[in-house]
């Protein structure tokens, strides 16, 4: 029995020696991985922005910049007067006076109330329309850009082909609209627009004392716009002229006193808003990216009332 136990111990010790020998003589395999290079493009603008440009911009079923901004998120367009009326934009409900509007890098202002009518600018000669939360991340910006809660940048398109377009539209209530565009490849373009409407549509007026059909007065709109731009190497110039006269439709008041009704009607019939403005932008871009900008603004906005 003792011999058997001794033999078993010798066998177990020999097996353990063999196992230790195998572990000791085992050679680990080392794999060397080649280096991996990650390539990325650092964004130029770190400020959140939205842009519509190129064919996407011209394929929109809109004609003004105000209508194109409706496709951006966080934007509210206020339309005062419908066809040909005042159109302003506000971002994140901060008010239109906190939104800066820039055309070719130059701010467009309104000396009367600070609100810019974006319905006056056509998409036919625009290369891109961009909306930035705050402002662009660029150097040498004006103080107004840094102070704006949001900024809208409009870039004029340099014509890439020679074209001639003429459009005419006619509608109800005396609507007539004519638009023309001519461009010479790489040199200049001329864009003009004329629109007139009477706006004398019928409406039904019902009260406790009467039930009648009236006709809207003092809702006429008249405006024309002339815009031209020239390009030669690094020199660009942009001329914009706008003239409009818009009626202010009055309220419908219950006719209790005939004299009061006539007086109110005459007062509102002569109440119009007349807008007449022109600006010129001249830019010179040198090879070292130095830009000289000159701007001349002249505008007038008058509200003429017939109340005396």
C-alpha positions in Angstrom: 0.0 0.0 0.0 2.8 2.3 0.8 4.5 1.5 -2.4 1.3 2.3 -4.3 1.0 5.7 -2.7 4.7 6.5 -3.4 4.2 5.6 -7.0 1.1 7.8 -7.3 3.0 10.7 -5.8 5.9 10.3 -8.2 3.5 10.3 -11.2 1.8 13.4 -10.1 5.0 15.3 -9.5 6.3 14.3 -12.9 3.1 15.5 -14.6 3.3 18.9 -12.8 6.9 19.3 -13.9 5.8 18.6 -17.5 3.0 21.2 -17.2 5.4 23.8 -15.8 7.8 23.1 -18.5 5.2 23.7 -21.2 4.1 27.0 -19.7 7.7 28.2 -19.3 8.6 27.4 -22.9 5.5 29.0 -24.4 6.4 32.0 -26.5 3.8 34.9 -26.7 2.9 36.3 -30.1 3.0 40.1 -30.4 1.0 41.9 -33.1 2.0 45.4 -34.1 -0.8 47.6 -35.5 0.0 50.2 -38.1 -0.9 53.9 -37.2 -4.3 55.3 -38.1 -4.6 58.9 -39.3 -8.0 60.6 -38.8 -8.7 63.4 -41.3 -11.5 66.0 -40.7 -12.5 69.4 -41.8 -12.8 72.0 -39.2 -16.1 74.0 -39.7 -15.5 77.6 -40.6 -18.6 78.9 -38.9 -19.1 77.6 -35.4 -22.3 79.6 -35.0 -25.5 77.6 -35.8 -26.6 78.7 -39.2 -29.1 77.9 -42.0 -28.5 78.6 -45.7 -30.4 78.3 -48.9 -28.4 78.9 -52.1 -28.0 78.1 -55.7 -30.7 76.1 -57.5 -32.4 75.3 -54.3 -33.1 79.0 -53.7 -34.3 79.7 -57.3 -36.6 76.6 -57.3 -38.6 77.8 -54.4 -42.2 78.8 -55.2 -41.5 82.3 -53.7 -40.5 85.6 -55.1 -39.2 87.6 -52.1 -36.7 87.1 -49.4 -39.3 87.1 -46.7 -41.1 84.1 -48.2 -37.7 82.2 -48.5 -37.1 82.7 -44.8 -40.2 80.7 -44.0 -38.2 77.5 -44.7 -35.9 78.2 -41.8 -36.6 76.8 -38.4 -37.2 79.2 -35.5 -38.4 82.0 -37.8 -41.6 83.9 -37.6 -42.7 86.1 -40.5 -45.2 88.9 -39.8 -47.1 90.0 -42.8 -48.9 93.3 -42.6 -51.3 93.8 -45.5 -50.9 90.6 -47.5 -50.0 91.3 -51.2 -47.4 94.0 -51.3 -47.6 94.6 -47.5 -44.9 95.1 -44.9 -43.1 91.8 -44.1 -40.8 91.5 -41.1 -38.9 88.6 -39.5 -38.1 87.7 -35.9 -36.1 84.8 -34.7 -37.0 82.8 -31.5 -39.7 85.5 -30.7 -37.2 88.2 -29.9 -38.7 90.8 -32.2 -37.8 92.1 -35.6 -35.8 95.0 -34.1 -33.3 92.5 -32.8 -32.6 90.9 -36.2 -29.9 92.4 -38.4 -30.4 92.3 -42.1 -27.3 92.6 -44.4 -27.0 92.8 -48.1 -23.5 92.1 -49.5 -22.1 92.6 -46.0 -23.7 96.0 -45.5 -26.5 96.5 -43.0 -29.9 97.6 -44.2 -31.6 99.9 -41.7 -34.8 101.7 -41.2 -34.4 105.1 -39.5 -38.0 105.2 -38.5 -38.6 102.0 -36.4 -35.6 99.8 -37.0 -37.7 97.1 -38.9 -36.6 96.1 -42.3 -39.3 95.2 -44.9 -38.0 92.0 -46.5 -40.8 91.9 -49.0 -39.0 94.6 -51.0 -36.1 92.3 -52.0 -36.4 89.8 -54.8 -34.9 86.3 -55.1 -34.2 86.6 -58.8 -30.8 88.2 -58.2 -29.8 86.5 -55.0 -27.0 83.9 -54.7 -27.8 82.8 -51.2 -29.8 83.7 -48.1 -28.4 82.7 -44.7 -29.7 83.0 -41.1 -27.3 83.0 -38.2 -28.0 82.8 -34.5 -26.0 85.8 -33.3 -23.5 86.6 -36.1 -20.8 85.2 -38.3 -17.5 84.1 -36.8 -15.4 86.5 -38.8 -13.0 89.3 -37.9 -13.5 93.0 -38.6 -17.3 93.0 -38.1 -19.4 96.0 -37.2 -20.6 96.6 -33.7 -24.2 96.1 -34.9 -23.5 92.5 -36.0 -22.2 91.6 -32.6 -25.2 93.3 -30.9 -27.8 91.5 -33.0 -29.6 88.5 -31.6 -29.9 87.0 -35.1 -28.6 88.1 -38.5 -29.9 87.5 -42.0 -27.2 87.7 -44.8 -28.2 88.2 -48.5 -25.6 87.7 -51.1 -26.0 89.2 -54.6 -25.5 86.7 -57.5 -22.9 87.4 -60.1 -24.6 86.4 -63.5 -23.1 83.3 -64.9 -24.9 83.6 -68.2 -26.7 86.1 -70.5 -30.4 86.0 -70.0 -33.6 88.0 -70.5 -36.8 87.3 -68.6 -40.1 89.2 -68.8 -43.1 88.3 -66.7 -46.6 89.8 -66.6 -49.4 88.9 -64.2 -53.0 90.0 -63.9 -55.6 89.2 -61.2 -58.8 90.3 -59.6 -59.4 93.7 -58.0 -57.2 95.5 -60.5 -54.0 93.6 -60.0 -51.3 94.2 -62.6 -47.7 93.0 -62.2 -44.8 93.4 -64.6 -41.3 92.1 -63.9 -38.2 92.1 -66.1 -34.6 90.8 -65.6 -31.6 91.1 -67.9 -28.1 90.0 -67.3 -24.8 90.0 -69.2 -22.5 87.1 -68.2 -19.9 88.1 -65.6 -20.5 91.8 -66.0 -23.9 93.2 -64.8 -27.6 92.6 -64.3 -30.7 94.9 -64.2 -33.8 93.8 -62.3 -37.1 95.8 -62.4 -40.6 95.2 -61.0 -43.9 97.1 -61.1 -47.1 96.2 -59.3 -50.5 97.9 -58.8 -53.7 96.7 -57.3 -57.0 98.5 -56.3 -57.9 96.0 -53.5 -61.5 97.0 -53.6 -63.0 93.7 -52.8 -66.5 93.2 -51.5 -67.4 92.0 -48.0 -70.6 91.3 -46.1 -71.4 93.5 -43.1 -74.1 92.3 -40.7 -75.1 94.0 -37.4 -78.3 94.5 -35.3 -79.3 97.5 -37.4 -78.3 96.5 -41.0 -77.3 93.7 -43.2 -75.4 94.9 -46.3 -72.6 94.2 -48.7 -69.8 96.8 -48.6 -66.7 97.4 -50.7 -63.2 97.8 -49.2 -61.7 101.2 -49.7 -58.2 102.6 -49.3 -56.6 99.1 -49.8 -54.7 100.0 -53.0 -51.1 99.3 -53.4 -48.6 100.7 -55.8 -44.8 100.2 -56.0 -42.0 99.8 -58.4 -38.4 98.6 -57.8 -35.3 99.1 -59.9 -32.1 97.3 -59.1 -28.8 97.0 -60.9 -25.3 95.6 -60.1 -22.0 95.6 -62.0 -19.0 93.4 -61.7 -15.5 93.8 -63.0 -12.6 91.8 -61.5 -12.6 92.8 -57.9 -14.8 95.8 -58.3 -18.6 95.5 -57.6 -21.3 98.1 -57.3 -24.9 97.7 -56.4 -27.7 100.3 -56.9 -31.2 99.8 -55.4 -34.2 102.1 -55.7 -37.7 101.5 -54.3 -40.8 103.6 -54.4 -44.2 102.6 -53.0 -47.5 104.0 -51.9 -49.8 101.8 -49.8 -53.3 102.6 -48.5 -54.3 102.0 -44.9 -57.7 100.3 -44.9 -59.9 101.7 -42.1 -62.3 99.9 -39.8 -65.9 99.0 -40.4 -68.0 100.9 -37.9 -71.7 100.5 -37.2 -73.5 103.5 -38.8 -75.4 105.0 -35.9 -74.6 108.6 -36.9 -74.4 109.5 -40.6 -72.2 112.5 -40.1 -69.7 110.5 -38.1 -69.6 107.7 -40.7 -68.9 110.2 -43.5 -66.1 111.9 -41.5 -64.4 108.6 -40.7 -64.7 107.4 -44.3 -63.1 110.6 -45.7 -60.3 110.5 -43.1 -59.3 106.9 -43.9 -59.7 107.4 -47.6 -56.7 109.8 -47.7 -54.5 107.8 -45.3 -51.5 106.3 -47.2 -47.9 105.3 -46.4 -45.4 106.5 -48.9 -41.9 105.0 -49.0 -39.1 106.3 -51.2 -35.5 104.9 -50.7 -32.3 104.5 -52.6 -28.9 103.1 -51.6 -25.6 102.5 -53.4 -23.0 99.9 -52.4 -19.4 100.0 -53.8 -16.9 97.3 -53.0 -13.3 96.7 -54.0 -11.7 93.3 -53.3 -8.0 93.1 -53.7 -5.9 90.0 -54.2 -4.8 90.1 -50.5 -8.5 89.9 -49.5 -8.6 93.6 -48.5 -12.0 95.1 -49.0 -13.0 98.7 -49.3 -16.7 99.3 -48.8 -18.6 102.5 -49.4 -22.3 102.9 -48.9 -24.7 105.8 -49.5 -28.2 105.6 -48.1 -31.1 108.0 -48.8 -34.6 107.1 -47.7 -37.9 108.7 -46.7 -41.1 107.2 -45.2 -44.1 109.4 -44.8 -47.6 108.5 -43.4 -50.0 111.0 -44.8 -53.4 111.2 -43.0 -56.5 113.1 -44.0 -57.7 113.7 -40.5 -57.7 117.4 -39.6 
